[in-house]
Amino acid sequence: MGFFDKIKEGLSKTRKNMSVSWNAAMADFTGENEEFYEELEESLILADTGAETAMEAVDNLRDAVHSKGLRGEEAVRGAFKEILTERLMVGETAMHLTTKPSVILMVGVNGVGKTTTIGKLAARYTAEGKKVLLCAGDTFRAAAAEQLAIWAERAGCEIVRHEDGSDPAAVVFDSISAAKARGADLVIIDTAGRLHNKQNLMNELGKIRRIIDRELPEADVESLLVLDATTGQNGLFQARQFMETAAITGIVLTKLDGTAKGGIVFAVASELGVPVKFVGVGEKQDDLMPFEAETFVEALLQ
């Protein structure tokens, strides 16, 4: 199943609500009736795009309808697709992993699906022929390393781990050293989603980032923040706490299939200014998919 079909299926809850609102609004559309725009704006807000994003997108559509004289549903829908797609264009969605080794630093609070995402990424890149090494940098959460080791075995890649409670920065240092010695193409680093307090967590992430920059100054580094789509706008609050410390280059949005609030993708792009690079639409290994903005909007407005 391709990206479009998986996204269409995964967005079923969001898409159902959007299509009902869209069809109801279009039934009386004349180009001038304000009710159409109000209903459309409300449907976007309910999908968790964020009030500001919804208002701006609908204002843009209103301007396009008036300036271009759009009337038929196909023309109006096409214009709205272009507007929504453009709002997602806040950066490069492709991963840049050209150096040997390259690094993916994974951050996010506990419970968002970070470990599972790491396992799926490891399987993806191993299948592409890359030699992947996992770093069990979350030494704070009990059993975190064990869970990561299970994913490493499934993906057929190596893992570097220390005892629970060890210094995460030391694990990262040893992982980078092992990657150099073993000729690894990619190091994927797990990090704690919780420490004794938020400041400790951010300090630890900052320390890990400095070690990466010091030991691999020329390496491509993707710093991915994992967010749970079902948390909606609360996820944005989490994101802002990580943005500066971890130098986030992209978002992984998990559990998109479990929510009617798939519009959070637009809120992430608009309010954080960071591209969504992967979306999770199921439990299977291949249900973590590289994000395609145009296809996502097409599936949403089907």
Solvent accessible surface area in square Angstrom, and as a share of the most:
residue,aa,sasa,rsa
1,M,142,0.64
2,G,43,0.41
3,F,20,0.08
4,F,65,0.27
5,D,71,0.37
6,K,25,0.11
7,I,0,0.00
8,K,60,0.25
9,E,110,0.49
10,G,2,0.02
11,L,0,0.00
12,S,49,0.32
13,K,107,0.45
14,T,0,0.00
15,R,47,0.17
16,K,139,0.59
17,N,79,0.41
18,M,3,0.01
19,S,35,0.23
20,V,94,0.54
21,S,29,0.18
22,W,1,0.00
23,N,85,0.44
24,A,56,0.43
25,A,3,0.02
26,M,23,0.10
27,A,81,0.63
28,D,104,0.54
29,F,26,0.11
30,T,79,0.46
31,G,0,0.00
32,E,118,0.53
33,N,30,0.15
34,E,76,0.34
35,E,103,0.46
36,F,1,0.00
37,Y,2,0.01
38,E,103,0.46
39,E,68,0.30
40,L,1,0.00
41,E,49,0.22
42,E,102,0.46
43,S,8,0.05
44,L,2,0.01
45,I,70,0.36
46,L,114,0.57
47,A,5,0.04
48,D,17,0.09
49,T,3,0.01
50,G,9,0.09
51,A,66,0.51
52,E,110,0.49
53,T,3,0.02
54,A,0,0.00
55,M,96,0.43
56,E,62,0.28
57,A,0,0.00
58,V,0,0.00
59,D,56,0.29
60,N,63,0.32
61,L,0,0.00
62,R,53,0.19
63,D,90,0.46
64,A,15,0.11
65,V,0,0.00
66,H,92,0.41
67,S,90,0.58
68,K,136,0.58
69,G,45,0.43
70,L,29,0.14
71,R,118,0.43
72,G,45,0.43
73,E,74,0.33
74,E,157,0.70
75,A,46,0.35
76,V,0,0.00
77,R,47,0.17
78,G,31,0.29
79,A,13,0.10
80,F,0,0.00
81,K,43,0.18
82,E,121,0.54
83,I,22,0.11
84,L,2,0.01
85,T,18,0.10
86,E,130,0.59
87,R,46,0.17
88,L,6,0.03
89,M,115,0.52
90,V,54,0.31
91,G,39,0.38
92,E,96,0.43
93,T,36,0.21
94,A,53,0.41
95,M,37,0.17
96,H,99,0.44
97,L,18,0.09
98,T,119,0.69
99,T,44,0.25
100,K,136,0.58
101,P,13,0.08
102,S,1,0.01
103,V,0,0.00
104,I,0,0.00
105,L,0,0.00
106,M,0,0.00
107,V,0,0.00
108,G,0,0.00
109,V,38,0.22
110,N,53,0.27
111,G,64,0.62
112,V,4,0.02
113,G,22,0.21
114,K,13,0.06
115,T,17,0.10
116,T,49,0.29
117,T,4,0.02
118,I,0,0.00
119,G,0,0.00
120,K,14,0.06
121,L,0,0.00
122,A,0,0.00
123,A,9,0.07
124,R,71,0.26
125,Y,15,0.06
126,T,41,0.24
127,A,92,0.71
128,E,107,0.48
129,G,65,0.63
130,K,58,0.25
131,K,83,0.35
132,V,4,0.02
133,L,3,0.01
134,L,0,0.00
135,C,0,0.00
136,A,3,0.02
137,G,0,0.00
138,D,4,0.02
139,T,9,0.05
140,F,64,0.27
141,R,60,0.22
142,A,78,0.61
143,A,43,0.33
144,A,2,0.01
145,A,6,0.05
146,E,77,0.35
147,Q,73,0.33
148,L,0,0.00
149,A,26,0.20
150,I,91,0.46
151,W,35,0.12
152,A,2,0.02
153,E,146,0.65
154,R,150,0.55
155,A,11,0.08
156,G,61,0.59
157,C,19,0.11
158,E,68,0.31
159,I,42,0.22
160,V,18,0.11
161,R,102,0.37
162,H,58,0.26
163,E,142,0.64
164,D,85,0.44
165,G,67,0.64
166,S,31,0.20
167,D,64,0.33
168,P,15,0.10
169,A,3,0.02
170,A,39,0.31
171,V,0,0.00
172,V,0,0.00
173,F,82,0.34
174,D,57,0.29
175,S,0,0.00
176,I,2,0.01
177,S,48,0.31
178,A,13,0.10
179,A,1,0.00
180,K,102,0.43
181,A,89,0.69
182,R,108,0.39
183,G,31,0.30
184,A,2,0.01
185,D,34,0.18
186,L,1,0.00
187,V,0,0.00
188,I,0,0.00
189,I,0,0.00
190,D,2,0.01
191,T,1,0.00
192,A,6,0.05
193,G,6,0.06
194,R,132,0.48
195,L,29,0.14
196,H,152,0.68
197,N,80,0.41
198,K,115,0.49
199,Q,111,0.50
200,N,59,0.30
201,L,11,0.06
202,M,18,0.08
203,N,83,0.42
204,E,34,0.15
205,L,2,0.01
206,G,13,0.12
207,K,81,0.34
208,I,2,0.01
209,R,43,0.16
210,R,155,0.57
211,I,16,0.08
212,I,0,0.00
213,D,68,0.35
214,R,151,0.55
215,E,41,0.18
216,L,16,0.08
217,P,97,0.61
218,E,148,0.66
219,A,21,0.16
220,D,36,0.18
221,V,26,0.15
222,E,6,0.03
223,S,0,0.00
224,L,0,0.00
225,L,0,0.00
226,V,0,0.00
227,L,3,0.02
228,D,15,0.08
229,A,0,0.00
230,T,63,0.36
231,T,48,0.28
232,G,2,0.02
233,Q,68,0.30
234,N,104,0.53
235,G,3,0.02
236,L,3,0.01
237,F,132,0.55
238,Q,34,0.15
239,A,0,0.00
240,R,121,0.44
241,Q,49,0.22
242,F,2,0.01
243,M,47,0.21
244,E,163,0.73
245,T,41,0.24
246,A,0,0.00
247,A,50,0.39
248,I,18,0.09
249,T,50,0.29
250,G,0,0.00
251,I,0,0.00
252,V,0,0.00
253,L,1,0.00
254,T,11,0.07
255,K,80,0.34
256,L,0,0.00
257,D,53,0.28
258,G,41,0.39
259,T,9,0.05
260,A,35,0.27
261,K,83,0.35
262,G,0,0.00
263,G,0,0.00
264,I,4,0.02
265,V,0,0.00
266,F,1,0.00
267,A,0,0.00
268,V,0,0.00
269,A,2,0.02
270,S,48,0.31
271,E,73,0.33
272,L,24,0.12
273,G,43,0.42
274,V,10,0.06
275,P,13,0.08
276,V,4,0.02
277,K,7,0.03
278,F,4,0.02
279,V,0,0.00
280,G,5,0.05
281,V,15,0.08
282,G,18,0.17
283,E,158,0.71
284,K,144,0.61
285,Q,93,0.41
286,D,84,0.43
287,D,12,0.06
288,L,6,0.03
289,M,21,0.09
290,P,57,0.36
291,F,10,0.04
292,E,82,0.37
293,A,8,0.06
294,E,124,0.56
295,T,30,0.18
296,F,0,0.00
297,V,1,0.00
298,E,60,0.27
299,A,0,0.00
300,L,3,0.02
301,L,5,0.03
302,Q,87,0.39
